Structures are given as structure tokens and as C-alpha cells.
Amino acid sequence: MSNTLKSTGPSDTPEEREYEMRAHISSIWTGSRLFIGIYTFMLASLVFSYFYLRSSNNGLLWRPDHVTAPRPYGLLVFGFSLLTSMLAYFGRKRLVKGSFSDFSVAAWSGVGTGLLALLFQILEFSHLGFFPGSSGYASCFVGFAVMNIGTLVISAYWLETTVARGMRIRRELSGDNPEFSSHPRARAFRADVASMAYFQVFVALTGALLFAMFYLM
């Protein structure tokens, strides 16, 4: 007996396409927040180590002779990192108001300042007045610097890929201002911009805390 049921495959109705689009945008939102949560746990381990070693100060080896990292380099790294976050936030605000050109200029400028922050963070290693294992502060600082290099790379990469994606949409989709259209790629792009700007603000806030810990306290 032959099977009279025929598989027609998944339906492709407008309702299902809209449902899938909403699910895709929600996954971007959820994924970015989960990433920030994972990043927060990583920073929490560093902050815990810093204050635990500082409070215990076993053998007075937390910070012998009040050694500290080069503050000028710290100011440059924090300043350029903060500027990157501000440019990303400003660009997103301008995009919401309908100006892709302002967003593009702000984003590419943010990529440049982010790379400068990364450069100075790497150069700082050659100007340290201590060895990585010479004290509790030295160990925590080296861990912080390595983590900050990773943060700056992710920050600049996410910003660059977001603006490049927007430029690709403008080239490949027809019409005026296609990045503001209801096309699925345009909607996903706007969700990615919002997530990227949210992460950049988080980086700025945590950067201020870490700068105070390692350069001011």
C-alpha cells in the first residue's frame, strides 16, 4: 500500500517569516546580554582577587614600595577606550534619528580610537617597573592588562563589523536609506547596533572602575 501523504515542506507564510524575524532579533538581544554576563563574571574574578590580596597583604607583599603601573599609559588607554564608547553611543543615537552618515563617521572614528587604546595597552608592558610575579598588585595588574587587551579587540572588532554591515546593506539593498527599511537584514542590523552600543557603555563603566583600582587607589 503506497503512502498517500506527501510532504510539502515548511510553509512560508508572512506570519511565519515575521515570527522567525522576531526570534532572530530576540536572539541578538539575548546573546549580547549573555555575553555581557559572562564578561562580568570574568571581571568579578579579577576584582575579587584584587581586594582579597590587598586586604590580606600577606608578608607585606601586596604592593612593596607602593609600586604602580605607568599612570600616563593608563590615562591614554582609559581615555581612548572611553572615547570609543562615547562615539559608539553617539553613533547609535544618530542612527536612531535617521542619519546613517553620522553613525558611519562616529563608528569608524571609534574603531580608530579603539585601536589606539589597544596600542598603548600593549606598549605599557614595556614600561612596567615590576615583574609579573613580584607582588600581588603586579600579578593582578598583568591579569587586568591581558583581559583589557581582549576587551579592546572585541570592542573594536564589533564596532567595525557593525558599520561594515550597514555599508554592505546600503550597497546591496535598493531604495533610499535601506538600513531603515523593514527588510530582514536591515532590522537585524539595527538590533546589532543597539547591542553593540549597549556593550560599549558597559565597557566604559567597567573601565572606569578598573582604572581607579589599578592607577588611583
C-alpha positions as CSV (number, residue, x, y, z in Angstrom):
1,M,0.0,0.0,0.0
2,S,1.5,3.3,-1.0
3,N,1.7,6.3,1.2
4,T,-0.7,8.9,0.0
5,L,0.6,11.7,2.3
6,K,3.1,14.0,0.6
7,S,5.5,16.2,2.4
8,T,5.1,19.8,1.3
9,G,7.9,21.1,3.4
10,P,7.8,24.0,5.8
11,S,5.2,26.6,4.9
12,D,6.5,30.1,4.0
13,T,3.7,32.4,5.1
14,P,4.2,36.0,6.0
15,E,3.3,35.2,9.6
16,E,6.0,32.6,9.9
17,R,8.6,34.8,8.3
18,E,7.7,37.6,10.8
19,Y,7.9,35.1,13.7
20,E,11.3,34.0,12.6
21,M,12.5,37.5,12.2
22,R,11.3,38.4,15.7
23,A,13.1,35.3,17.0
24,H,16.3,36.3,15.2
25,I,16.2,39.8,16.7
26,S,15.4,38.4,20.2
27,S,18.4,36.1,19.9
28,I,20.7,39.0,19.1
29,W,19.3,40.8,22.2
30,T,19.6,37.8,24.4
31,G,23.1,36.8,23.1
32,S,24.6,40.2,23.7
33,R,23.3,40.3,27.3
34,L,24.5,36.8,28.0
35,F,27.9,37.8,26.6
36,I,28.0,40.8,29.0
37,G,27.0,38.5,31.8
38,I,29.9,36.1,31.0
39,Y,32.3,39.0,30.8
40,T,31.0,40.3,34.1
41,F,31.9,37.1,35.9
42,M,35.4,37.3,34.4
43,L,35.8,40.8,35.7
44,A,34.4,39.8,39.1
45,S,37.2,37.2,39.5
46,L,39.7,39.9,38.9
47,V,38.1,42.4,41.3
48,F,37.8,39.7,44.0
49,S,41.5,38.8,43.6
50,Y,42.5,42.4,43.8
51,F,40.6,43.2,47.0
52,Y,41.3,39.9,48.6
53,L,45.1,40.2,48.1
54,R,45.0,43.8,49.1
55,S,43.2,43.2,52.3
56,S,45.2,40.2,53.4
57,N,48.6,41.7,52.4
58,N,50.5,38.5,53.4
59,G,54.1,39.2,54.1
60,L,53.6,42.9,53.1
61,L,53.9,41.7,49.5
62,W,50.7,43.3,48.2
63,R,52.4,46.4,47.0
64,P,56.0,46.8,48.1
65,D,57.3,50.4,47.9
66,H,53.9,51.4,46.6
67,V,54.8,50.3,43.1
68,T,52.2,51.2,40.5
69,A,51.7,50.9,36.7
70,P,52.7,53.8,34.5
71,R,49.8,56.3,35.0
72,P,50.3,58.2,31.7
73,Y,49.8,55.0,29.8
74,G,46.8,54.2,31.9
75,L,45.2,57.6,31.2
76,L,45.8,57.1,27.5
77,V,44.3,53.6,27.4
78,F,41.3,54.6,29.5
79,G,40.8,57.9,27.6
80,F,40.8,56.4,24.2
81,S,38.6,53.5,25.4
82,L,36.1,55.9,26.9
83,L,36.1,57.9,23.7
84,T,35.4,54.8,21.7
85,S,32.4,54.0,23.9
86,M,31.1,57.6,23.6
87,L,31.5,57.6,19.8
88,A,29.6,54.2,19.6
89,Y,26.8,55.5,21.8
90,F,26.6,58.8,19.9
91,G,26.6,57.0,16.5
92,R,23.7,54.8,17.6
93,K,21.7,57.8,18.8
94,R,22.3,59.5,15.4
95,L,21.2,56.3,13.6
96,V,18.0,56.2,15.6
97,K,17.4,59.7,14.4
98,G,17.8,58.7,10.8
99,S,21.4,59.7,10.0
100,F,23.5,56.8,8.8
101,S,26.3,59.0,7.7
102,D,26.8,60.4,11.2
103,F,26.7,56.8,12.5
104,S,29.3,55.7,10.0
105,V,31.7,58.6,10.8
106,A,31.3,58.0,14.6
107,A,31.8,54.3,14.2
108,W,34.9,54.5,12.1
109,S,36.3,57.1,14.4
110,G,35.6,54.8,17.3
111,V,37.5,52.0,15.6
112,G,40.5,54.3,15.3
113,T,40.4,55.3,19.0
114,G,39.9,51.7,20.0
115,L,43.0,50.6,18.1
116,L,44.9,53.4,19.7
117,A,43.8,52.3,23.1
118,L,44.9,48.7,22.2
119,L,48.3,50.0,21.0
120,F,49.0,51.9,24.2
121,Q,47.9,49.0,26.3
122,I,50.4,46.7,24.6
123,L,53.2,49.3,24.8
124,E,52.6,49.7,28.5
125,F,54.1,46.2,29.1
126,S,57.5,47.5,28.0
127,H,57.3,50.3,30.6
128,L,56.4,48.4,33.7
129,G,58.6,48.9,36.8
130,F,57.9,45.4,38.2
131,F,57.9,41.8,37.1
132,P,54.5,39.9,36.8
133,G,55.0,37.8,39.9
134,S,56.9,40.3,42.1
135,S,53.8,41.2,44.2
136,G,50.1,40.7,44.5
137,Y,49.4,44.0,42.8
138,A,51.8,43.1,39.9
139,S,50.1,39.8,39.3
140,C,46.6,41.4,39.3
141,F,47.7,44.2,37.0
142,V,49.2,41.8,34.4
143,G,45.9,39.8,34.5
144,F,43.9,43.0,34.1
145,A,46.1,44.2,31.2
146,V,45.7,40.9,29.3
147,M,42.0,40.9,29.9
148,N,41.8,44.6,28.7
149,I,43.6,43.7,25.5
150,G,41.0,41.1,24.8
151,T,38.2,43.6,25.7
152,L,39.7,46.3,23.3
153,V,40.0,43.8,20.5
154,I,36.4,42.7,20.9
155,S,35.2,46.3,21.2
156,A,36.9,47.5,18.0
157,Y,36.0,44.3,16.1
158,W,32.3,44.5,17.0
159,L,32.2,48.2,16.1
160,E,34.0,47.7,12.7
161,T,31.8,44.7,11.7
162,T,28.7,46.6,12.6
163,V,29.4,49.6,10.5
164,A,30.7,47.4,7.6
165,R,27.5,45.5,7.7
166,G,25.5,48.7,7.4
167,M,27.6,49.9,4.4
168,R,27.0,46.5,2.7
169,I,23.2,46.8,3.2
170,R,23.3,50.3,1.6
171,R,25.1,48.8,-1.4
172,E,23.0,45.7,-1.8
173,L,19.5,46.8,-1.0
174,S,17.6,49.2,-3.2
175,G,15.8,52.4,-2.2
176,D,16.7,55.4,-0.2
177,N,18.1,54.7,3.3
178,P,17.6,50.9,3.0
179,E,19.1,50.4,6.5
180,F,15.9,51.9,7.9
181,S,13.6,49.7,5.9
182,S,11.6,46.7,7.1
183,H,13.9,44.3,5.2
184,P,15.0,41.5,7.5
185,R,18.7,42.3,7.1
186,A,18.1,46.0,7.9
187,R,16.1,45.0,11.0
188,A,18.8,42.7,12.2
189,F,21.4,45.4,11.6
190,R,19.6,47.8,13.8
191,A,19.3,45.2,16.5
192,D,23.0,44.6,16.2
193,V,23.8,48.3,16.5
194,A,21.7,48.5,19.7
195,S,23.5,45.5,21.2
196,M,26.9,46.9,20.2
197,A,26.2,50.3,21.8
198,Y,25.0,48.6,25.0
199,F,28.2,46.6,25.3
200,Q,30.3,49.7,24.7
201,V,28.6,51.6,27.5
202,F,29.3,48.6,29.8
203,V,33.0,48.6,28.8
204,A,33.1,52.3,29.7
205,L,31.6,51.8,33.1
206,T,33.8,48.8,34.0
207,G,36.9,50.6,32.5
208,A,36.3,53.5,35.0
209,L,36.2,51.1,37.9
210,L,39.4,49.2,36.8
211,F,41.3,52.4,36.1
212,A,40.5,53.6,39.6
213,M,41.6,50.3,41.1
214,F,45.0,50.0,39.4
215,Y,46.0,53.6,38.9
216,L,44.4,55.7,41.6
217,M,43.8,53.5,44.7
